[in-house]
């Protein structure tokens, strides 16, 4: 089931699953630190493991990369390439804890190099054209020379909008995504991105959930809990180059 970062729909979808008497859940919620859905599951002792959410709440299990550290490393790579005016493009910034963690990583990288972080530019959707907002950025005297997008679908949309405006990627402006989805490798040029091990995150989340179910069925103490962090990688060829 999906919720589209809508907390009310999140609650409705969880109620739907509970009515079907599921044994456990692998979840990605909007904000794991402030989630009524997770509070409800904890209260009802329903086993779950979070995928992609990065949490430090006792008793909650999660599998993810370190969103803040990985974003910081990606933005530092842009700075090393020569970029100083770097804008962040985000989608559901207020709803998504991942987007906020990645933005915090951007701020860390900028401040580490004595650069001023810019406020995030929030686009309404991954697919609709956002050329107006991108045009406003690119016509400023201090236009960014690089974009860091908090997910790959946003990055692909931004590249499309830049091309509509007659800007070459990476000739005129660089774009760095985040996720490592397969589609990013198929665009031309290939999308530079911070890559998560998506298949491994899913497999590890299911493995942890099965462990939790087994321990519960055997009346043992709960399986090892906490945030399980997997390594990330950077793919920097393609849509990233030195600024003009």
Order of alpha helices (4+ residues) and beta strands (2+ residues): alpha-beta-alpha-beta-beta-alpha-beta-alpha-beta-alpha-beta-alpha-beta-alpha-beta-alpha-beta-beta
